[in-house]
Amino acid sequence: MKLLFDQNIAYRILKRLSDFYSESSHVKTEDLMNASDIEIWEYAKNNEFTIVSLDSDFNDINLVKGFPPKIIWIKTGNLDTDEIAQLLEKHRLEIEAFFADENLGCFEMFKLN
């Protein structure tokens, strides 16, 4: 599964998730740091990435344009990189099921205390 991390998630998450999401990338790696959300969305669509973000912008685009790309929207507030990585690792099986279901476009993740 190819995840593309938005700029609001630290680049170093790639190293933390290499065992589980080895084909993943970051907008920094793809030279998209200054790209608009729609440019990132188009890039993800054309390169078969699922976008991972902390904000609603990409889900808003999917509501208008449809999917792919799929979106993983992490709705947790402020978490550090390790906490985000732990959340993605913990829910890996659910994310894989989401990725495999062509009828689903957005996977919302919460962290309950």
N, C-alpha and C positions, 0 to 999 in steps of 0.2 A: 504494500500500500504506500502510495506516494503522498506525503503530506507537504504542503507549502506553508511555512509559518510566516505570518504577517509581521510587520516591523514592530508591533507592540509586544512581541514575545522575543526575548533575548536570543541572539544568534547561537549562543553556546548550548542551547537546548538540543541541537543536533548531535553533539557529542554524547549527551546524557541519554538519548533515545536510540542510539545506533544499533543496539541489539534487537529492538522491536520494530523500528521504522527506518530501516537502513536506506531506503530509496528517497528519504525525505530531503527537503531543501528549505532554504530561507530566502526571503525576498532580497536580502543582502547578497547571497550567493548568486542569485539569478539577475543581478544588476537592476533590481526593481525598487530600490530604497526610495527613490524620488518619483516613482510611478503613481498614477492615480489608482484608486480602488478598482475602477473599471478596467484599467490596463492590467492590473494584477489578476483580476477575475478572468479576463480574456486569455492571459498567459496560462493560468491554471487550467482553463478549459482546453486550450490547444495542446497542452502537455500532460494531460490526464492526472493533474494534481487535485487533492482535496485541500481546501484552504482551512487553516487553523487560525482563529482570531479571538481576541478578547472583546471585540465590539460588534455591533449589529450591522455595520455597513454592508458586509458581503451577503448576509441573509436578506437585507433589503434589496440588493441587486437581484438575488435569486427569486424574490417574490415578483419582480418585474420581468426578468429574462428567462426564468426557469433554471434548470440544472441539467447536465453538469456545468460547472464543477459543483461538487458537494461541499458543504461547509460544516466544520466543527466549531461551534461557538461556545467558548469557555466563559460562562457567566458566573464568575467567582469573586469579582472584585480583585483587589491586589493580592497576588500570590507571587512568590519568587519562582525562579526558573525550576528549581528542584521540586517545588510543590506542583507546578504544572506538569512536569515530567512524571511525577508519581501518579497524578490523576489520569494521565494518558495511558500509563502502564497498567494501572488498576482496572481500567475499563477497556482494555485492548480487545477482549472478545466481543463486547457490545459494539465497539467501533468497527471491527471486522464484519459483524452482521449488518450494521448500517451501510458500510461500503458495498456489500454484496446485494443489497436491496435496491433495485433500480427505481422504486417508487418513493424513496426517501431522499430529501435534499439537504436537510439540516439536522445535525445532531447537537443538541444543547446539553452542556455539562454544567452541573452545579456541584459545589462542595458544601455539604451540610456538616455543621459542627456536632 
